[in-house]
Amino acid sequence: MVSFDNTELAFAHQNDSDLKRSKWLFQMMGNTMMLKFGLKAMPLAVRWKIPFTNQIIRNTIFKQFVGGESLQETKDVVDKLARHKVKVILDYGAEGAGSEESLDHACAEFIKVIDYASSQENIPFISIKVTGIARFNLLEVLHEKMNLSEKKSILDKYTDALDMLEAEEKSSWMKSMRRLEDICECAKSKQVSILVDAEETWIQDPVDAITIMMMMKHNQVKAIVYNTVQLYRHDRYDFLYESYLHAKENNYLPGFKLVRGAYMEKERARAFSNNYPSPIQPDKTATDNDYNRSIKFVLEHVDEIATIIATHNESSNMLVCQLMKEKNLSANHPHIHFSQLYGMSDNITFNLAHHGFSVSKYLPFGPIHEVIPYLLRRAQENSSVSGLTGRELALIEKEWTRRKSKS
Ligand SMILES: Cc1cc2nc3c(=O)[nH]c(=O)nc-3n(C[C@H](O)[C@H](O)[C@H](O)COP(=O)(O)OP(=O)(O)OC[C@H]3O[C@@H](n4cnc5c(N)ncnc54)[C@H](O)[C@@H]3O)c2cc1C
């Protein structure tokens, strides 16, 4: 049975100097003062173009969590992961661009990423953020209008909301839909799957609606399009169930990426300041319960649902392994895939890969100034408050001690 304690396997892809860098970085992120300073200083230093900023970021946090500044630069990391039987979800880090030109540019980049992925054996997926190809404020307007509709189904609400848009909004939205169509059509023709990331709740309804539409259109034989379900939301287990029923009724294979969710503080703060009930679960146990309930659900319907278990939580990953064993599913079942972010939880990824499970690293790339929001989220997630730093550090130190005792 797989175990996540083998640090020799977990860090075999890192030489001593890589390991030392990781150790130093996790120590820094675990230091509250340093972290607070870094979170404030990093975006400002990049914006003000302070000398050596990019170089320092490139050799530290960027190297830990990002594959490179361009698609070509990811090759070394992709090849290194392939040697350890680890696949890649390639993520072009465009988030929240403003003008139509920058949205067109992001769409063209996504298509290049799909082309590239189709040429590499270990890149079966790419991820996209709808905020990379649609204006954030327009998504917000659509979300609000969907919530004015009295219809029950999410797709009917979406149709009603489209009718409520102003002419200029509608024209901009149609361009975004064209971009999404182009991306999905290219993905289908190249047989690369698209994972649509989940973002803030106040833009998520249109994101869900168009992702469901794309699944209906493209997921006839294989899951080309996957939606993301954030189980830190108290309404998402029901959403998962309803999405499954919709797929069954409409005869397509739904794809779901199961995550807990990355925007908890922001969600709670907005709900508090705008005086509406928080969409987030009351506590971590409630999130864990719904995450694990979702795992059981998708595994009960494994022939009808394709799933990506996207988590660093050891118990959730272990639960999937146990259920797969109980159900006699092969480790590399085509409908079950595991994934962790590049630079985190190598003990889970590389031990799963060693035992034959289908597993990937989520690998973002992009120019430093464009991946700053992603890096800030990683630094926050690895703060001393989250407890994750302690786990990563303990594993790195264990491996360091093991290597030194051998030399
Ligand atoms: C491959 C991959 C893809 C991802 N894609 C997305 C995405 O598209 N959208 C997205 O939002 N996130 C995404 N994430 C991030 C993910 O949502 C989590 O933030 C992150 O993985 C930490 O959760 P965990 O399950 O790994 O671990 P854990 O450490 O077990 O869980 C931490 C998470 O639990 C939840 N939590 C913590 N405290 C509480 C509390 N008091 N009350 C309620 N809930 C709490 C939060 O979601 C927190 O992030 C992705 C992660 C991976 C690995």
The ligand as an SDF file (V2000), in Angstrom:
LIG
                    3D

 53 58  0  0  0  0  0  0  0  0999 V2000
   -3.9000   20.8550   -8.7250 C   0  0  0  0  0  0  0  0  0  0  0  0
   -4.5910   21.9260   -7.9300 C   0  0  0  0  0  0  0  0  0  0  0  0
   -5.4870   22.7760   -8.5720 C   0  0  0  0  0  0  0  0  0  0  0  0
   -6.1400   23.7810   -7.8370 C   0  0  0  0  0  0  0  0  0  0  0  0
   -7.0640   24.5720   -8.4600 N   0  0  0  0  0  0  0  0  0  0  0  0
   -7.7820   25.4490   -7.7240 C   0  0  0  0  0  0  0  0  0  0  0  0
   -8.8490   26.1980   -8.2980 C   0  0  0  0  0  0  0  0  0  0  0  0
   -9.1450   26.0920   -9.4920 O   0  0  0  0  0  0  0  0  0  0  0  0
   -9.5250   27.0480   -7.4900 N   0  0  0  0  0  0  0  0  0  0  0  0
   -9.2480   27.1860   -6.1550 C   0  0  0  0  0  0  0  0  0  0  0  0
   -9.9360   27.9590   -5.4620 O   0  0  0  0  0  0  0  0  0  0  0  0
   -8.2550   26.5020   -5.6000 N   0  0  0  0  0  0  0  0  0  0  0  0
   -7.5200   25.6400   -6.3390 C   0  0  0  0  0  0  0  0  0  0  0  0
   -6.5180   24.9380   -5.7400 N   0  0  0  0  0  0  0  0  0  0  0  0
   -6.0890   25.2630   -4.3570 C   0  0  0  0  0  0  0  0  0  0  0  0
   -6.9210   24.5220   -3.3410 C   0  0  0  0  0  0  0  0  0  0  0  0
   -8.2320   25.0330   -3.4180 O   0  0  0  0  0  0  0  0  0  0  0  0
   -6.4550   24.7120   -1.9060 C   0  0  0  0  0  0  0  0  0  0  0  0
   -6.3070   26.0650   -1.5840 O   0  0  0  0  0  0  0  0  0  0  0  0
   -5.1720   24.0770   -1.5570 C   0  0  0  0  0  0  0  0  0  0  0  0
   -4.9090   22.9600   -2.3120 O   0  0  0  0  0  0  0  0  0  0  0  0
   -5.1790   23.7140   -0.0520 C   0  0  0  0  0  0  0  0  0  0  0  0
   -6.1520   22.7280    0.2280 O   0  0  0  0  0  0  0  0  0  0  0  0
   -5.7870   21.1750    0.4070 P   0  0  0  0  0  0  0  0  0  0  0  0
   -6.9750   20.3450    0.1030 O   0  0  0  0  0  0  0  0  0  0  0  0
   -4.6030   20.9180   -0.4140 O   0  0  0  0  0  0  0  0  0  0  0  0
   -5.2570   21.0340    1.8890 O   0  0  0  0  0  0  0  0  0  0  0  0
   -5.7220   21.2840    3.4070 P   0  0  0  0  0  0  0  0  0  0  0  0
   -4.5100   21.8190    4.0100 O   0  0  0  0  0  0  0  0  0  0  0  0
   -6.2980   20.0380    3.9980 O   0  0  0  0  0  0  0  0  0  0  0  0
   -6.8500   22.3250    3.3710 O   0  0  0  0  0  0  0  0  0  0  0  0
   -6.6490   23.7010    3.4290 C   0  0  0  0  0  0  0  0  0  0  0  0
   -7.9040   24.2920    2.8540 C   0  0  0  0  0  0  0  0  0  0  0  0
   -9.0360   23.9770    3.6860 O   0  0  0  0  0  0  0  0  0  0  0  0
   -9.9530   25.0580    3.6850 C   0  0  0  0  0  0  0  0  0  0  0  0
  -10.0390   25.5880    5.0580 N   0  0  0  0  0  0  0  0  0  0  0  0
   -9.0040   25.8850    5.8900 C   0  0  0  0  0  0  0  0  0  0  0  0
   -9.4440   26.4030    7.0700 N   0  0  0  0  0  0  0  0  0  0  0  0
  -10.7990   26.4250    6.9630 C   0  0  0  0  0  0  0  0  0  0  0  0
  -11.8340   26.8950    7.8390 C   0  0  0  0  0  0  0  0  0  0  0  0
  -11.5590   27.4060    9.0450 N   0  0  0  0  0  0  0  0  0  0  0  0
  -13.1050   26.7840    7.4220 N   0  0  0  0  0  0  0  0  0  0  0  0
  -13.4110   26.2540    6.1970 C   0  0  0  0  0  0  0  0  0  0  0  0
  -12.4790   25.8020    5.3370 N   0  0  0  0  0  0  0  0  0  0  0  0
  -11.1940   25.8980    5.7030 C   0  0  0  0  0  0  0  0  0  0  0  0
   -9.3650   26.1090    2.7310 C   0  0  0  0  0  0  0  0  0  0  0  0
   -9.9070   25.8500    1.4550 O   0  0  0  0  0  0  0  0  0  0  0  0
   -7.8730   25.8150    2.7530 C   0  0  0  0  0  0  0  0  0  0  0  0
   -7.2250   26.2360    1.5630 O   0  0  0  0  0  0  0  0  0  0  0  0
   -5.8700   23.9250   -6.4400 C   0  0  0  0  0  0  0  0  0  0  0  0
   -4.9990   23.0480   -5.8120 C   0  0  0  0  0  0  0  0  0  0  0  0
   -4.3660   22.0470   -6.5280 C   0  0  0  0  0  0  0  0  0  0  0  0
   -3.4580   21.1190   -5.7980 C   0  0  0  0  0  0  0  0  0  0  0  0
  1  2  1  0
  2  3  1  0
  2 52  2  0
  3  4  2  0
  4  5  1  0
  4 50  1  0
  5  6  2  0
  6  7  1  0
  6 13  1  0
  7  8  2  0
  7  9  1  0
  9 10  1  0
 10 11  2  0
 10 12  1  0
 12 13  2  0
 13 14  1  0
 14 15  1  0
 14 50  1  0
 15 16  1  0
 16 17  1  0
 16 18  1  0
 18 19  1  0
 18 20  1  0
 20 21  1  0
 20 22  1  0
 22 23  1  0
 23 24  1  0
 24 25  2  0
 24 26  1  0
 24 27  1  0
 27 28  1  0
 28 29  2  0
 28 30  1  0
 28 31  1  0
 31 32  1  0
 32 33  1  0
 33 34  1  0
 33 48  1  0
 34 35  1  0
 35 36  1  0
 35 46  1  0
 36 37  1  0
 36 45  1  0
 37 38  2  0
 38 39  1  0
 39 40  1  0
 39 45  2  0
 40 41  1  0
 40 42  2  0
 42 43  1  0
 43 44  2  0
 44 45  1  0
 46 47  1  0
 46 48  1  0
 48 49  1  0
 50 51  2  0
 51 52  1  0
 52 53  1  0
M  END
$$$$
